[in-house]
Amino acid sequence: MSEQKFLLISATIFALIALLHVFRLVTNLPVQVGAVTVPIWGSWLGAIVAAGLSIWDLRLMSQWKQSHT
């Protein structure tokens, strides 16, 4: 698998994770892991981190394309 494909796949996965966190924020869905209820601020943090990683991957992919043309 080439670096470009890897970056695209990881950017897509991180974007989907960010969208799932935003969905939880909009619908106010409760999430429980074992006996612990995950607070809403956890989804804010998850959405910001996942979106940031997705954007970072897309920028790396753009830089990779420019350096290999």
ZIRAVEN-V855448 format. One record per helix or strand. SS is the DSSP state (@ for helix, = for strand). FROM is the first residue (numbers start at 1). LEN is the number of residues. Records with the same first field share a line. If there is no record, write none. Layout:
SS = FROM-LEN, FROM-LEN
This chain:
@ = 3-25, 40-28
= = 31-3, 36-3
